[in-house]
Amino acid sequence: MTSINWALEGVAQLCSVEILEFGTEEEFHSKPGYYGLYPTFSDANLTTYRPTNEDCLMRIVTTPDFCNACMEGLWLSLLKRVDLIDDVVAGCAQNHWTKNWYRLLEVQWVPLAHWYGNPNAPYGYTVEWFKNGEKLHFPDLSRISLGDADAPGVYTVKVKYRTPQVLVDKEHLLSSEATITVSDYCRPTSTGLM
């Protein structure tokens, strides 16, 4: 590099240089929404890769959203600290017409805000119930009702969070399970309910 003004020699400084080489459109995809391997370089001259060109909040702070790869990483990072299931509780109810007692089991999970209860939502929970290791047919129900006579047993509920933003979950962070033992009946006794 040559100085144009020789009078500034020894005083003038080159503070920053940036060289960008993109290639042709066939070689370099710059359109938003395209995912690939875009190189980044550190001050230690190490090469790493980012998933998008300039289509992510992690790359340019004026971008409104994270790219899908960063969203997946964010979900997995947050779910390392959270269990999807808060509790599993057992209760009783009586049918007003038949007077039969029922055992109620309910899984209490981390709520999904405005997505909760919307069957067309891209986010939600998949739920499976098991009694003594045998799968019960209560697909995706957070609360189940069982006949009182058949209720005692060991129940396991498996909950999986579904989101299109996580494609790979090697550590099963989007899944959780809990177990509850039901050892009594809901039938009334002489002193009230059990």
Contact map, one row per residue, 1 for C-alpha under 8 A:
11100000000000000000000000000000000000000000000000000000000000000000000000000000000000000000000000000000000000000000000000000000000000000000000000000000000000000000000000000000000000000000000000
11110000000000000000000000000000000000000000000000000000000000000000000000000000000000000000000000000000000000000000000000000000000000000000000000000000000000000000000000000000000000000000000000
11111100100000000000000000000000000000000000000000000000000000000000000000000000000000000000000000000000000000000000000000000000000000000000000000000000000000000000000000000000000000000000000000
01111100000000000000000000000000000000000000000000000000000000000000000000000000000000000000000000000000000000000000000000000000000000000000000000000000000000000000000000000000000000000000000000
00111111100000000000000000000000000000000000000000000000000000000000000000000000000000000000000000000000000000000000000000000000000000000000000000000000000000000000000000000000000000000000000000
00111111100000000000000000000000000000000000000000000000000000000000000000000000000000000000000000000000000000000000000000000000000000000000000000000000000000000000000000000000000000000000000000
00001111100000000000000000000000000000000000000000000000000000000000000000000000000000000000000000000000000000000000000000000000000000000000000000000000000000000000000000000000000000000000000000
00001111111100000000000000000000000000000000000000000000000000000000000000000000000000000000000000000000000000000000000000000000000000000000000000000000000000000000000000000000000000000000000000
00101111111100000000000000000000000000000000000000000000000000000000000000000000000000000000000000000000000000000000000000000000000000000000000000000000000000000000000000000000000000000000000000
00000001111100000000000000000000000000000000000000000000000000000000000000000000000000000000000000000000000000000000000000000000000000000000000000000000000000000000000000000000000000000000000000
00000001111110000000000000000000000000000000000000000000000000000000000000000000000000000000000000000000000000000000000000000000000000000000000000000000000000000000000000000000000000000000000000
00000001111111000000000000000000000000000000000000000000000000000000000000000000000000000000000000000000000000000000000000000000000000000000000000000000000000000000000000000000000000000000000000
00000000001111100000000000000000000000000000000000000000000000000000000000000000000000000000000000000000000000000000000000000000000000000000000000000000000000000000000000000000000000000000000000
00000000000111111000000000000000000000000000000000000000000000000000000000000000000000000000000000000000000000000000000000000000000000000000000000000000000000000000000000000000000000000000000000
00000000000011111000000000000000000000000000000000000000000000000000000000000000000000000000000000000000000000000000000000000000000000000000000000000000000000000000000000000000000000000000000000
00000000000001111100000000000000000000000000000000000000000000000000000000000000000000000000000000000000000000000000000000000000000000000000000000000000000000000000000000000000000000000000000000
00000000000001111110000000000000000000000000000000000000000000000000000000000000000000000000000000000000000000000000000000000000000000000000000000000000000000000000000000000000000000000000000000
00000000000000011111000000000000000000000000000000000000000000000000000000000000000000000000000000000000000000000000000000000000000000000000000000000000000000000000000000000000000000000000000000
00000000000000001111100000000000000000000000000000000000000000000000000000000000000000000000000000000000000000000000000000000000000000000000000000000000000000000000000000000000000000000000000000
00000000000000000111110000000000000000000000000000000000000000000000000000000000000000000000000000000000000000000000000000000000000000000000000000000000000000000000000000000000000000000000000000
00000000000000000011111000000000000000000000000000000000000000000000000000000000000000000000000000000000000000000000000000000000000000000000000000000000000000000000000000000000000000000000000000
00000000000000000001111100110000000000000000000000000000000000000000000000000000000000000000000000000000000000000000000000000000000000000000000000000000000000000000000000000000000000000000000000
00000000000000000000111111110000000000000000000000000000000000000000000000000000000000000000000000000000000000000000000000000000000000000000000000000000000000000000000000000000000000000000000000
00000000000000000000011111110000000000000000000000000000000000000000000000000000000000000000000000000000000000000000000000000000000000000000000000000000000000000000000000000000000000000000000000
00000000000000000000001111111100000000000000000000000000000000000000000000000000000000000000000000000000000000000000000000000000000000000000000000000000000000000000000000000000000000000000000000
00000000000000000000001111111000000000000000000000000000000000000000000000000000000000000000000000000000000000000000000000000000000000000000000000000000000000000000000000000000000000000000000000
00000000000000000000011111111000000000000000000000000000000000000000000000000000000000000000000000000000000000000000000000000000000000000000000000000000000000000000000000000000000000000000000000
00000000000000000000011111111100000000000000000000000000000000000000000000000000000000000000000000000000000000000000000000000000000000000000000000000000000000000000000000000000000000000000000000
00000000000000000000000011111110010000000000000000001000000000000000000000000000000000000000000000000000000000000000000000000000000000000000000000000000000000000000000000000000000000000000000000
00000000000000000000000010011111010000000000000000001100000000000000000000000000000000000000000000000000000000000000000000000000000000000000000000000000000000000000000000000000000000000000000000
00000000000000000000000000001111110000000000000000000000000000000000000000000000000000000000000000000000000000000000000000000000000000000000000000000000000000000000000000000000000000000000000000
00000000000000000000000000000111110000000000000000011110000000000000000000000000000000000000000000000000000000000000000000000000000000000000000000000000000000000000000000000000000000000000000000
00000000000000000000000000000011111000000000000000010010000000000000000000000000000000000000000000000000000000000000000000000000000000000000000000000000000000000000000000000000000000000000000000
00000000000000000000000000001111111100000000000000011000000000000000000000000000000000000000000000000000000000000000000000000000000000000000000000000000000000000000000000000000000000000000000000
00000000000000000000000000000000111110000000000000111000000000000000000000000000000000000000000000000000000000000000000000000000000000000000000000000000000000000000000000000000000000000000000000
00000000000000000000000000000000011111000000000001110000000000000000000000000000000000000000000000000000000000000000000000000000000000000000000000000000000000000000000000000000000000000000000000
00000000000000000000000000000000001111100000000011110000000000000000000000000000000000000000000000000000000000000000000000000000000000000000000000000000000000000000000000000000000000000000000000
00000000000000000000000000000000000111110000000011111000000000000000000000000000000000000000000000000000000000000000000000000000000000000000000000000000000000000000000000000000000000000000000000
00000000000000000000000000000000000011111000001111000000000000000000000000000000000000000000000000000000000000000000000000000000000000000000000000000000000000000000000000000000000000000000000000
00000000000000000000000000000000000001111100001111000000000000000000000000000000000000000000000000000000000000000000000000000000000000000000000000000000000000000000000000000000000000000000000000
00000000000000000000000000000000000000111111111100000000000000000000000000000000000000000000000000000000000000000000000000000000000000000000000000000000000000000000000000000000000000000000000000
00000000000000000000000000000000000000011111111000000000000000000000000000000000000000000000000000000000000000000000000000000000000000000000000000000000000000000000000000000000000000000000000000
00000000000000000000000000000000000000001111110000000000000000000000000000000000000000000000000000000000000000000000000000000000000000000000000000000000000000000000000000000000000000000000000000
00000000000000000000000000000000000000001111110000000000000000000000000000000000000000000000000000000000000000000000000000000000000000000000000000000000000000000000000000000000000000000000000000
00000000000000000000000000000000000000001111111000000000000000000000000000000000000000000000000000000000000000000000000000000000000000000000000000000000000000000000000000000000000000000000000000
00000000000000000000000000000000000000001111111100000000000000000000000000000000000000000000000000000000000000000000000000000000000000000000000000000000000000000000000000000000000000000000000000
00000000000000000000000000000000000000111100111110000000000000000000000000000000000000000000000000000000000000000000000000000000000000000000000000000000000000000000000000000000000000000000000000
00000000000000000000000000000000000000111000011111000000000000000000000000000000000000000000000000000000000000000000000000000000000000000000000000000000000000000000000000000000000000000000000000
00000000000000000000000000000000000011110000001111100000000000000000000000000000000000000000000000000000000000000000000000000000000000000000000000000000000000000000000000000000000000000000000000
00000000000000000000000000000000000111110000000111111000000000000000000000000000000000000000000000000000000000000000000000000000000000000000000000000000000000000000000000000000000000000000000000
00000000000000000000000000000000001111000000000011111000000000000010100000000000000000000000000000000000000000000000000000000000000000000000000000000000000000000000000000000000000000000000000000
00000000000000000000000000000001111111000000000001111111000000000010000000000000000000000000000000000000000000000000000000000000000000000000000000000000000000000000000000000000000000000000000000
00000000000000000000000000001101011001000000000001111110000000000000000000000000000000000000000000000000000000000000000000000000000000000000000000000000000000000000000000000000000000000000000000
00000000000000000000000000000101000000000000000000011111001100000000000000000000000000000000000000000000000000000000000000000000000000000000000000000000000000000000000000000000000000000000000000
00000000000000000000000000000001100000000000000000011111101100100110000000000000000000000000000000000000000000000000000000000000000000000000000000000000000000000000000000000000000000000000000000
00000000000000000000000000000000000000000000000000010111111110111110000000000000000000000000000000000000000000000000000000000000000000000000000000000000000000000000000000000000000000000000000000
00000000000000000000000000000000000000000000000000000011111111111110000000000000000000000000000000000000000000000000000000000000000000000000000000000000000000000000000000000000000000000000000000
00000000000000000000000000000000000000000000000000000001111110000100010000000000000000000000000000000000000000000000000000000000000000000000000000000000000000000000000000000000000000000000000000
00000000000000000000000000000000000000000000000000000111111110000000000000000000000000000000000000000000000000000000000000000000000000000000000000000000000000000000000000000000000000000000000000
00000000000000000000000000000000000000000000000000000111111111100000000000000000000000000000000000000000000000000000000000000000000000000000000000000000000000000000000000000000000000000000000000
00000000000000000000000000000000000000000000000000000001111111110000000000000000000000000000000000000000000000000000000000000000000000000000000000000000000000000000000000000000000000000000000000
00000000000000000000000000000000000000000000000000000000100111110000000000000000000000000000000000000000000000000000000000000000000000000000000000000000000000000000000000000000000000000000000000
00000000000000000000000000000000000000000000000000000011100111111100000000000000000000000000000000000000000000000000000000000000000000000000000000000000000000000000000000000000000000000000000000
00000000000000000000000000000000000000000000000000000001100011111100000000000000000000000000000000000000000000000000000000000000000000000000000000000000000000000000000000000000000000000000000000
00000000000000000000000000000000000000000000000000000001100000111110000000000000000000000000000000000000000000000000000000000000000000000000000000000000000000000000000000000000000000000000000000
00000000000000000000000000000000000000000000000000000011110000111111011000000000000000000000000000000000000000000000000000000000000000000000000000000000000000000000000000000000000000000000000000
00000000000000000000000000000000000000000000000000110011100000001111111000000000000000000000000000000000000000000000000000000000000000000000000000000000000000000000000000000000000000000000000000
00000000000000000000000000000000000000000000000000000000000000000111111100000000000000000000000000000000000000000000000000000000000000000000000000000000000000000000100000000000000000000000000000
00000000000000000000000000000000000000000000000000100000000000000011111110000000000000000000000000000000000000000000000000000000000000000000000000000000000000000000100000000000000000000000000000
00000000000000000000000000000000000000000000000000000000010000000111111111000000000000000000000000000000000000000000000000000000000000000000000000000000000000000000000000000000000000000000000000
00000000000000000000000000000000000000000000000000000000000000000111111111100000000000000000000000000000000000000000000000000000000000000000000000000000000000000000110000000000000000000000000000
00000000000000000000000000000000000000000000000000000000000000000001111111110000000000000000000000000000000000000000000000000000000000000000000000000000000000000000111000000000000000000000000000
00000000000000000000000000000000000000000000000000000000000000000000111111111000000000000000000000000000000000000000000000000000000000000000000000000000000000000000000000000000000000000000000000
00000000000000000000000000000000000000000000000000000000000000000000011111111100000000000000000000000000000000000000000000000000000000000000000000000000000000000000000000000000000000000000000000
00000000000000000000000000000000000000000000000000000000000000000000001111111110000000000000000000000000000000000000000000000000000000000000000000000000000000000000010000000000000000000000000000
00000000000000000000000000000000000000000000000000000000000000000000000111111111000000000000000000000000000000000000000000000000000000000000000000000000000000000000010010001100000000000000000000
00000000000000000000000000000000000000000000000000000000000000000000000011111111100000000000000000000000000000000000000000000000000000000000000000000000000000000000000000000000000000000000000000
00000000000000000000000000000000000000000000000000000000000000000000000001111111110000000000000000000000000000000000000000000000000000000000000000000000000000000000000000000000000000000000000000
00000000000000000000000000000000000000000000000000000000000000000000000000111111111000000000000000000000000000000000000000000000000000000000000000000000000000000000000000001100000000000000000000
00000000000000000000000000000000000000000000000000000000000000000000000000011111110000000000000000000000000000000000000000000000000000000000000000000000000000000000000000001000000000000000000000
00000000000000000000000000000000000000000000000000000000000000000000000000001111111000000000000000000000000000000000000000000000000000000000000000000000000000000000000000000000000000000000000000
00000000000000000000000000000000000000000000000000000000000000000000000000000111111100000000000000000000000000000000000000000000000000000000000000000000000000000000000000000000000000000000000000
00000000000000000000000000000000000000000000000000000000000000000000000000000010111111000000000000000000000000000000000000000000000000000000000000000000000000000000000000000001000000000000000000
00000000000000000000000000000000000000000000000000000000000000000000000000000000011111000000000000000000000011000000000000000000000000000000000000000000000000101000000000000111000000000000000000
00000000000000000000000000000000000000000000000000000000000000000000000000000000001111110000000000000000001111000000000000000000000000000000000000000000000000100000000000000001110000000000000000
00000000000000000000000000000000000000000000000000000000000000000000000000000000001111110000000000000000001111000000000000000000000000000000000000000000000000000000000000000000000000000000000000
00000000000000000000000000000000000000000000000000000000000000000000000000000000000011111000000000000000001110000000000000000000000000000000000000000000000000000000000000000000010000000000000000
00000000000000000000000000000000000000000000000000000000000000000000000000000000000011111100000000000000111100000000000000000000000000000000000000000000000000000000000000000000011100000000000000
00000000000000000000000000000000000000000000000000000000000000000000000000000000000000111110000000000000111100000000000000000000000000000000000000000000000000000000000000000000000100000000000000
00000000000000000000000000000000000000000000000000000000000000000000000000000000000000011111000000000011110000000000000000000000000000000000000000000000000000000000000000000000000001000000000000
00000000000000000000000000000000000000000000000000000000000000000000000000000000000000001111100000000011100000000000000000000000000000000000000000000000000000000000000000000000000000000000000000
00000000000000000000000000000000000000000000000000000000000000000000000000000000000000000111110000001111000000000000000000000000000000000000000000000000000000000000000000000000000000000100000000
00000000000000000000000000000000000000000000000000000000000000000000000000000000000000000011111000001111000000000000000000000000000000000000000000000000000000000000000000000000000000000100000000
00000000000000000000000000000000000000000000000000000000000000000000000000000000000000000001111100111100000000000000000000000000000000000000000000000000000000000000000000000000000000000000000000
00000000000000000000000000000000000000000000000000000000000000000000000000000000000000000000111111111100000000000000000000000000000000000000000000000000000000000000000000000000000000000000000000
00000000000000000000000000000000000000000000000000000000000000000000000000000000000000000000011111110000000000000000000000000000000000000000000000000000000000000000000000000000000000000000000000
00000000000000000000000000000000000000000000000000000000000000000000000000000000000000000000001111100000000000000000000000000000000000000000000000000000000000000000000000000000000000000000000000
00000000000000000000000000000000000000000000000000000000000000000000000000000000000000000000001111110000000000000000000000000000000000000000000000000000000000000000000000000000000000000000000000
00000000000000000000000000000000000000000000000000000000000000000000000000000000000000000000011111111000000000000000000000000000000000000000000000000000000000000000000000000000000000000000000000
00000000000000000000000000000000000000000000000000000000000000000000000000000000000000000000011101111100000000000000000000000000000000000000000000010000000000000000000000000000000000000000000000
00000000000000000000000000000000000000000000000000000000000000000000000000000000000000000001111000111110000000000000000000000000000000000000000000110000000000000000000000000000000000000110000000
00000000000000000000000000000000000000000000000000000000000000000000000000000000000000000001111000011111000000000000000000000000000000000000000011110000000000000000000000000000000000000100000000
00000000000000000000000000000000000000000000000000000000000000000000000000000000000000000111100000001111100000000000000000000000000000000000000011110010000000000000000000000000000000001100000000
00000000000000000000000000000000000000000000000000000000000000000000000000000000000000000111100000000111110000000000000000000000000000000000001111000000000000000000000000000000000000000000000000
00000000000000000000000000000000000000000000000000000000000000000000000000000000000000011110000000000011111000000000000000000000000000000000001110000000000000000000000000000000000000000000000000
00000000000000000000000000000000000000000000000000000000000000000000000000000000000000011100000000000001111100000000000000000000000000000000011100000000000000000000000000000000000000000000000000
00000000000000000000000000000000000000000000000000000000000000000000000000000000000011111000000000000000111110000000000000000000000000000000011000000000000010000000000000000000000000000000000000
00000000000000000000000000000000000000000000000000000000000000000000000000000000000011111000000000000000011111000000000000000000000000000000010000000000000000000000000000000000000000000000000000
00000000000000000000000000000000000000000000000000000000000000000000000000000000000111100000000000000000001111100000000000000000000000000000000000000000000000000000000000000000000000000000000000
00000000000000000000000000000000000000000000000000000000000000000000000000000000000111000000000000000000000111110000000000000000000000000000000000000000000000000000000000000000000000000000000000
00000000000000000000000000000000000000000000000000000000000000000000000000000000000000000000000000000000000011111001000000000000000000000000000000000000000000000000000000000000000000000000000000
00000000000000000000000000000000000000000000000000000000000000000000000000000000000000000000000000000000000001111111000000010000000000000000000000000000000000000000000000000000000000000000000000
00000000000000000000000000000000000000000000000000000000000000000000000000000000000000000000000000000000000000111111000000000000000000000000000000000000000000000000000000000000000000000000000000
00000000000000000000000000000000000000000000000000000000000000000000000000000000000000000000000000000000000000011111000000000000000000000000000000000000000000000000000000000000000000000000000000
00000000000000000000000000000000000000000000000000000000000000000000000000000000000000000000000000000000000000011111110010110000000000000000000000000000000000000000000000000000000000000000000000
00000000000000000000000000000000000000000000000000000000000000000000000000000000000000000000000000000000000000111111110000010000000000000000000000000000000000000000000000000000000000000000000000
00000000000000000000000000000000000000000000000000000000000000000000000000000000000000000000000000000000000000000011111000000000000000000000000000000000000000000000000000000000000000000000000000
00000000000000000000000000000000000000000000000000000000000000000000000000000000000000000000000000000000000000000011111110000000000000000000000000000000000000000000000000000000000000000000000000
00000000000000000000000000000000000000000000000000000000000000000000000000000000000000000000000000000000000000000000111110000000000000000000000000000000000000000000000000000000000000000000000000
00000000000000000000000000000000000000000000000000000000000000000000000000000000000000000000000000000000000000000000011111000000000000000000000000000000000000000000000000000000000000000000000000
00000000000000000000000000000000000000000000000000000000000000000000000000000000000000000000000000000000000000000010011111110000000000000000000000000000000000000000000000000000000000000000000000
00000000000000000000000000000000000000000000000000000000000000000000000000000000000000000000000000000000000000000000000111110000000000000000000000000000000000000111000000000000000000000000000000
00000000000000000000000000000000000000000000000000000000000000000000000000000000000000000000000000000000000000000010000011111000000000000000000000000000000000001111000000000000000000000000000000
00000000000000000000000000000000000000000000000000000000000000000000000000000000000000000000000000000000000000010011000011111100000000000000000000000000000000001110000000000000000000000000000000
00000000000000000000000000000000000000000000000000000000000000000000000000000000000000000000000000000000000000000000000000111110000000000001000000000000000000111100000000000000000000000000000000
00000000000000000000000000000000000000000000000000000000000000000000000000000000000000000000000000000000000000000000000000011111000000000011000000000000000000111100000000000000000000000000000000
00000000000000000000000000000000000000000000000000000000000000000000000000000000000000000000000000000000000000000000000000001111100000000011110000000000000011110000000000000000000000000000000000
00000000000000000000000000000000000000000000000000000000000000000000000000000000000000000000000000000000000000000000000000000111110000110111100000000000000011100000000000000000000000000000000000
00000000000000000000000000000000000000000000000000000000000000000000000000000000000000000000000000000000000000000000000000000011111000111110000000000000001111000000000000000000000000000000000000
00000000000000000000000000000000000000000000000000000000000000000000000000000000000000000000000000000000000000000000000000000001111111110000000000000000001110000000000000000000000000000000000000
00000000000000000000000000000000000000000000000000000000000000000000000000000000000000000000000000000000000000000000000000000000111111110000000000000000111100000000000000000000000000000000000000
00000000000000000000000000000000000000000000000000000000000000000000000000000000000000000000000000000000000000000000000000000000011111000000000000000000111100000000000000000000000000000000000000
00000000000000000000000000000000000000000000000000000000000000000000000000000000000000000000000000000000000000000000000000000000011111100000000000000000001100000000000000000000000000000000000000
00000000000000000000000000000000000000000000000000000000000000000000000000000000000000000000000000000000000000000000000000000000011111110000000000000000000000000000000000000000000000000000000000
00000000000000000000000000000000000000000000000000000000000000000000000000000000000000000000000000000000000000000000000000000001111011111000000000000000000000000000000000000000000000000000000000
00000000000000000000000000000000000000000000000000000000000000000000000000000000000000000000000000000000000000000000000000000001111001111100000000000000000000000000000000000000000000000000000000
00000000000000000000000000000000000000000000000000000000000000000000000000000000000000000000000000000000000000000000000000000000100000111110000000000000000000000000000000000000000000000000000000
00000000000000000000000000000000000000000000000000000000000000000000000000000000000000000000000000000000000000000000000000000001100000011111100100000000000000000000000000000000000000000000000000
00000000000000000000000000000000000000000000000000000000000000000000000000000000000000000000000000000000000000000000000000000111100000001111100000000000000000000000000000000000000000000000000000
00000000000000000000000000000000000000000000000000000000000000000000000000000000000000000000000000000000000000000000000000001111000000000111110000000000000000000000000000000000000000000000000000
00000000000000000000000000000000000000000000000000000000000000000000000000000000000000000000000000000000000000000000000000000011000000000111111100000000000000000000000000000000000000000000000000
00000000000000000000000000000000000000000000000000000000000000000000000000000000000000000000000000000000011100000000000000000010000000000001111100000000000000000000000000000000000000000000000000
00000000000000000000000000000000000000000000000000000000000000000000000000000000000000000000000000000001111000000000000000000000000000000000111110000000000000000000000000000000000000000000000000
00000000000000000000000000000000000000000000000000000000000000000000000000000000000000000000000000000001110000000000000000000000000000000100111111000000000000000000000000000000000000000000000000
00000000000000000000000000000000000000000000000000000000000000000000000000000000000000000000000000000111100000000000000000000000000000000000001111100000000000000000000000000000000000000000000000
00000000000000000000000000000000000000000000000000000000000000000000000000000000000000000000000000000111000000000000000000000000000000000000000111110110000000000000000000000000000000000000000000
00000000000000000000000000000000000000000000000000000000000000000000000000000000000000000000000000001110000000000000000000000000000000000000000011111110000000000000000000000000000000000000000000
00000000000000000000000000000000000000000000000000000000000000000000000000000000000000000000000000011110000000000000000000000000000000000000000001111111000000000000000000000000000000001110000000
00000000000000000000000000000000000000000000000000000000000000000000000000000000000000000000000000000000000000000000000000000000000000000000000000111111000000000000000000000000000000001000000000
00000000000000000000000000000000000000000000000000000000000000000000000000000000000000000000000000000000000000000000000000000000000000000000000001111111000000000000000000000000000000000000000000
00000000000000000000000000000000000000000000000000000000000000000000000000000000000000000000000000000010000000000000000000000000000000000000000001111111100000000000000000000000000001011000000000
00000000000000000000000000000000000000000000000000000000000000000000000000000000000000000000000000000000000000000000000000000000000000000000000000011111110000000000000000000000000011111000000000
00000000000000000000000000000000000000000000000000000000000000000000000000000000000000000000000000000000000000000000000000000000001100000000000000000011111000000000000000000000000011100000000000
00000000000000000000000000000000000000000000000000000000000000000000000000000000000000000000000000000000000000000000000000000000001100000000000000000001111100000000000000000000001111000000000000
00000000000000000000000000000000000000000000000000000000000000000000000000000000000000000000000000000000000000000000000000000000111110000000000000000000111110000000000000000000001111000000000000
00000000000000000000000000000000000000000000000000000000000000000000000000000000000000000000000000000000000000000000000000000000111110000000000000000000011111000000000000000000111100000000000000
00000000000000000000000000000000000000000000000000000000000000000000000000000000000000000000000000000000001000000000000000000011110000000000000000000000001111100000000000000000111000000000000000
00000000000000000000000000000000000000000000000000000000000000000000000000000000000000000000000000000000000000000000000000000011100000000000000000000000000111110000000000000011110000000000000000
00000000000000000000000000000000000000000000000000000000000000000000000000000000000110000000000000000000000000000000000000001111000000000000000000000000000011111000000000000011100000000000000000
00000000000000000000000000000000000000000000000000000000000000000000000000000000000000000000000000000000000000000000000000001110000000000000000000000000000001111100000000000111000000000000000000
00000000000000000000000000000000000000000000000000000000000000000000000000000000000100000000000000000000000000000000000000111100000000000000000000000000000000111110000000000110000000000000000000
00000000000000000000000000000000000000000000000000000000000000000000000000000000000000000000000000000000000000000000000001111100000000000000000000000000000000011111000000000100000000000000000000
00000000000000000000000000000000000000000000000000000000000000000000000000000000000000000000000000000000000000000000000001110000000000000000000000000000000000001111110000000000000000000000000000
00000000000000000000000000000000000000000000000000000000000000000000000000000000000000000000000000000000000000000000000001100000000000000000000000000000000000000111111000000000000000000000000000
00000000000000000000000000000000000000000000000000000000000000000001101100000000000000000000000000000000000000000000000000000000000000000000000000000000000000000011111000000000000000000000000000
00000000000000000000000000000000000000000000000000000000000000000000001100110000000000000000000000000000000000000000000000000000000000000000000000000000000000000011111110000000000000000000000000
00000000000000000000000000000000000000000000000000000000000000000000000100000000000000000000000000000000000000000000000000000000000000000000000000000000000000000001111110000000000000000000000000
00000000000000000000000000000000000000000000000000000000000000000000000000000000000000000000000000000000000000000000000000000000000000000000000000000000000000000000011111000000000000000000000000
00000000000000000000000000000000000000000000000000000000000000000000000000010000000000000000000000000000000000000000000000000000000000000000000000000000000000000000011111111100000000000000000000
00000000000000000000000000000000000000000000000000000000000000000000000000000000000000000000000000000000000000000000000000000000000000000000000000000000000000000000000111111000000000000000000000
00000000000000000000000000000000000000000000000000000000000000000000000000000000000000000000000000000000000000000000000000000000000000000000000000000000000000000000000011111000000000000000000000
00000000000000000000000000000000000000000000000000000000000000000000000000000000000000000000000000000000000000000000000000000000000000000000000000000000000000000000000011111110000000000000000000
00000000000000000000000000000000000000000000000000000000000000000000000000010011000000000000000000000000000000000000000000000000000000000000000000000000000000000000000011111111000000000000000000
00000000000000000000000000000000000000000000000000000000000000000000000000010010000100000000000000000000000000000000000000000000000000000000000000000000000000011100000010011111000000000000000000
00000000000000000000000000000000000000000000000000000000000000000000000000000000000100000000000000000000000000000000000000000000000000000000000000000000000001111000000000011111100000000000000000
00000000000000000000000000000000000000000000000000000000000000000000000000000000001110000000000000000000000000000000000000000000000000000000000000000000000001110000000000001111110000000000000000
00000000000000000000000000000000000000000000000000000000000000000000000000000000000010000000000000000000000000000000000000000000000000000000000000000000000111100000000000000011111000000000000000
00000000000000000000000000000000000000000000000000000000000000000000000000000000000010110000000000000000000000000000000000000000000000000000000000000000000111000000000000000001111100000000000000
00000000000000000000000000000000000000000000000000000000000000000000000000000000000000010000000000000000000000000000000000000000000000000000000000000000011110000000000000000000111110000000000000
00000000000000000000000000000000000000000000000000000000000000000000000000000000000000011000000000000000000000000000000000000000000000000000000000000000011100000000000000000000011111000000000000
00000000000000000000000000000000000000000000000000000000000000000000000000000000000000000000000000000000000000000000000000000000000000000000000000000001111000000000000000000000001111100000000000
00000000000000000000000000000000000000000000000000000000000000000000000000000000000000000100000000000000000000000000000000000000000000000000000000000011111000000000000000000000000111110000000000
00000000000000000000000000000000000000000000000000000000000000000000000000000000000000000000000000000000000000000000000000000000000000000000000000000001100000000000000000000000000011111000000000
00000000000000000000000000000000000000000000000000000000000000000000000000000000000000000000000000000000000000000000000000000000000000000000000000000011000000000000000000000000000001111100000001
00000000000000000000000000000000000000000000000000000000000000000000000000000000000000000000000000000010000000000000000000000000000000000000000000011011000000000000000000000000000000111110000001
00000000000000000000000000000000000000000000000000000000000000000000000000000000000000000001100000001110000000000000000000000000000000000000000000010000000000000000000000000000000000011111000011
00000000000000000000000000000000000000000000000000000000000000000000000000000000000000000000000000001000000000000000000000000000000000000000000000010000000000000000000000000000000000001111100011
00000000000000000000000000000000000000000000000000000000000000000000000000000000000000000000000000000000000000000000000000000000000000000000000000000000000000000000000000000000000000000111111111
00000000000000000000000000000000000000000000000000000000000000000000000000000000000000000000000000000000000000000000000000000000000000000000000000000000000000000000000000000000000000000011111111
00000000000000000000000000000000000000000000000000000000000000000000000000000000000000000000000000000000000000000000000000000000000000000000000000000000000000000000000000000000000000000001111100
00000000000000000000000000000000000000000000000000000000000000000000000000000000000000000000000000000000000000000000000000000000000000000000000000000000000000000000000000000000000000000001111110
00000000000000000000000000000000000000000000000000000000000000000000000000000000000000000000000000000000000000000000000000000000000000000000000000000000000000000000000000000000000000000001111111
00000000000000000000000000000000000000000000000000000000000000000000000000000000000000000000000000000000000000000000000000000000000000000000000000000000000000000000000000000000000000000111101111
00000000000000000000000000000000000000000000000000000000000000000000000000000000000000000000000000000000000000000000000000000000000000000000000000000000000000000000000000000000000000011111100111
